[in-house]
Amino acid sequence: MIEFHLDARSGVATYLQIVQQVKEALRLGTIDVGDQLPTVREVVAHLAVNPNTVAKAYRELEREGLVVARQGRGTFIASTLAPASLRYHDELRVKFERWLDEADAAGLDEESVRALISATLRKTWARRVA
């Protein structure tokens, strides 16, 4: 089961962080069709957030067709975002972890790594689209 976490420094609304984490888990294949999300009550207890915030996130996921709410039973994954390339994730993750070790050894902090990754993604995708 997915376990949500919040980053108060991100500037991203709490409900959107929950939505993003569900989508990320779907893309990575850590949750799949038929899996149940934690109940609103469980998320509220774990994150100490307003129940309306969690309900809003779940409604957004339902609006996007990713989950279905079953009255009295919970919220379940209805579709996946996992790409066909999912089988390559483990190998790529190992390579990325090595790269992160090199970045750490070079003195980059987390924010510098994020900035480098974001800039590289923008540049690479822009070049591919052009």
NORSULDA-V24967 format. One record per residue. RES is the residue in three letters. PSI is psi as a letter, one per 20 degrees, with the letter a starting at -180 (999 if undefined). Layout:
res & psi
RES & PSI
RES & PSI
This chain:
res & psi
MET & q
ILE & q
GLU & o
PHE & q
HIS & q
LEU & q
ASP & n
ALA & h
ARG & i
SER & h
GLY & j
VAL & p
ALA & q
THR & g
TYR & h
LEU & h
GLN & h
ILE & g
VAL & g
GLN & h
GLN & h
VAL & g
LYS & g
GLU & g
ALA & h
LEU & g
ARG & h
LEU & i
GLY & j
THR & i
ILE & q
ASP & r
VAL & p
GLY & h
ASP & q
GLN & p
LEU & q
PRO & q
THR & q
VAL & g
ARG & g
GLU & g
VAL & g
VAL & g
ALA & h
HIS & g
LEU & i
ALA & l
VAL & r
ASN & p
PRO & h
ASN & h
THR & g
VAL & g
ALA & h
LYS & g
ALA & g
TYR & h
ARG & g
GLU & g
LEU & h
GLU & g
ARG & h
GLU & i
GLY & j
LEU & h
VAL & r
VAL & p
ALA & p
ARG & o
GLN & p
GLY & i
ARG & h
GLY & a
THR & p
PHE & q
ILE & p
ALA & h
SER & r
THR & q
LEU & j
ALA & p
PRO & r
ALA & h
SER & j
LEU & h
ARG & i
TYR & i
HIS & g
ASP & g
GLU & g
LEU & h
ARG & g
VAL & g
LYS & g
PHE & h
GLU & h
ARG & g
TRP & g
LEU & h
ASP & g
GLU & g
ALA & g
ASP & g
ALA & h
ALA & i
GLY & j
LEU & p
ASP & r
GLU & g
GLU & h
SER & h
VAL & g
ARG & g
ALA & g
LEU & g
ILE & g
SER & g
ALA & g
THR & g
LEU & g
ARG & g
LYS & g
THR & g
TRP & h
ALA & h
ARG & h
ARG & h
VAL & h
ALA & 999
